Amino acid sequence: MKSLITAVREHDEAASLLAWPGDFDLARGDHVEDVHLASGAALEGFAGDGAGGTFFFCGEGGEERPVLYADSEGGAALVAVGLPELLRLLLVAPWWRDCQTFTAEESRKLAAEYLEDMPDLVPRRDRAAAALGLALAAEGDVLARLREVALGIGKDFTLIFTPEGEPYDPLFEG
């Protein structure tokens, strides 16, 4: 079975959509700061965003590992358990960082702004998901899962700024 990272790299339309509006670039896996997990588990940067944020796999294993996102401003949160879940989030709600209440209503308002600039977003998203072999969930379900991961199991994934021994701030408040 081919890895999803390989599939993204091999499918131009999916990679393009994940790059924008998903703000996910596999060529940007280095974080701007020296960081580690408080638990001591392995941390592997594998993608980044345009503002200096980084997506990390946590622990040992492959693409099924938990995914932590750290922005360049000192905020971090566990956002998915496995790469398939992360890509679903990025395809269904690329505005996830602004969804502080995790509701479909909030997401619809944010989506309207994106759809104004990119009216073909939904069919492009559907083609990208099909090319990657991903079944997409409803916005509300994706955001509920983000809430569950970030505010639930994510509490066990504290990112530390190594030089000062200080934890990053949570991206979401519970």
Secondary structure as the mmCIF struct_conf table of DSSP 4:
data_model
#
loop_
_struct_conf.conf_type_id
_struct_conf.id
_struct_conf.beg_label_comp_id
_struct_conf.beg_label_asym_id
_struct_conf.beg_label_seq_id
_struct_conf.end_label_comp_id
_struct_conf.end_label_asym_id
_struct_conf.end_label_seq_id
HELX_RH_AL_P HELX_RH_AL_P1 LEU A 4 GLU A 10
HELX_RH_AL_P HELX_RH_AL_P2 ASP A 12 ALA A 19
TURN_TY1_P TURN_TY1_P1 TRP A 20 GLY A 22
STRN STRN1 ASP A 25 ASP A 25
TURN_TY1_P TURN_TY1_P2 LEU A 26 ALA A 27
BEND BEND1 VAL A 32 GLU A 33
STRN STRN2 VAL A 35 LEU A 37
TURN_TY1_P TURN_TY1_P3 ALA A 38 SER A 39
STRN STRN3 LEU A 43 GLY A 48
TURN_TY1_P TURN_TY1_P4 GLY A 50 ALA A 51
BEND BEND2 GLY A 52 GLY A 52
STRN STRN4 THR A 54 CYS A 58
BEND BEND3 GLY A 59 GLY A 62
TURN_TY1_P TURN_TY1_P5 GLU A 63 GLU A 64
BEND BEND4 ARG A 65 ARG A 65
STRN STRN5 PRO A 66 ALA A 70
TURN_TY1_P TURN_TY1_P6 SER A 72 GLU A 73
BEND BEND5 GLY A 74 GLY A 74
STRN STRN6 GLY A 75 VAL A 81
BEND BEND6 GLY A 82 GLY A 82
HELX_RH_AL_P HELX_RH_AL_P3 LEU A 83 VAL A 92
TURN_TY1_P TURN_TY1_P7 PRO A 94 TRP A 95
HELX_RH_3T_P HELX_RH_3T_P1 TRP A 96 ASP A 98
BEND BEND7 GLN A 100 THR A 101
HELX_RH_AL_P HELX_RH_AL_P4 ALA A 104 ASP A 117
TURN_TY1_P TURN_TY1_P8 PRO A 119 ASP A 120
HELX_RH_AL_P HELX_RH_AL_P5 LEU A 121 LEU A 132
TURN_TY1_P TURN_TY1_P9 GLY A 133 GLY A 133
HELX_LH_PP_P HELX_LH_PP_P1 ALA A 135 ALA A 138
HELX_RH_AL_P HELX_RH_AL_P6 GLU A 139 LEU A 151
TURN_TY1_P TURN_TY1_P10 GLY A 152 GLY A 152
HELX_RH_3T_P HELX_RH_3T_P2 ILE A 153 ASP A 156
STRN STRN7 LEU A 159 PHE A 161
TURN_TY1_P TURN_TY1_P11 THR A 162 GLY A 165
STRN STRN8 GLU A 166 PRO A 167
HELX_LH_PP_P HELX_LH_PP_P2 TYR A 168 TYR A 168
STRN STRN9 ASP A 169 PRO A 170
BEND BEND8 LEU A 171 PHE A 172
#
